[in-house]
Amino acid sequence: MVARVPRSDGLPGGIIEHMATPFESAQLLLTLYDQRREETLRNARNFFVGWDPRSFEEVMATITGPNSGAVRMVMTYWDMAASFVEHGAIDRQMFNDINGEHIVVFAKIQPFLPQVRQAFSNPDFLKNLEKVVMSLPDAQKTLDARLNMLRGMMAARAAAAKA
């Protein structure tokens, strides 16, 4: 974790930062994983996986409709987790190695993000999630592939349910 401690070496600045050790990162990642199993968040995540917005209007209808809490909970959960990465509390590589859901979450909202930010007068909405995901190698290619994979899975699930 990032710890701000007074300098004892007499150099200017007064404060130094301590970046997370691998053990500290792992501990925080395990805590985040445990939180994902909490019933309300699990239900929200289940809704989010099946949510497939194709327009800004669909996004806004969901964000302001009866499923608003679920969508906002998932998006802000992953933005919070990404903020830990951005501030050094979790190692970026470790975070990306053991998580993939944040990529799917961002892939679903990314095409509409500028409009959502403008609609809510919040230019920083999901900025940490955006930074973490877009720092991946071939980020846009990864986003497109994950979204297509998820849509294929959802189509197969729907077809199986009809059979």
Buried (B, 14 or more C-beta within 10 A) or exposed (E): BEEEEEEEEEEEEEEEEEBBEEEBBBBBBEEBEEEBEEEEBEEBBEBBBEBEBEEBEEBBBBBEEEBEEBBEBBBEBBBEBBBBBBBBBBBBEBBBEEBEBBBBBBBBBBBBBEBBBEBEEEEEBBBBBBBBBEEBEEBEEBBEEBBEEBEEEBEEEEEEEEE
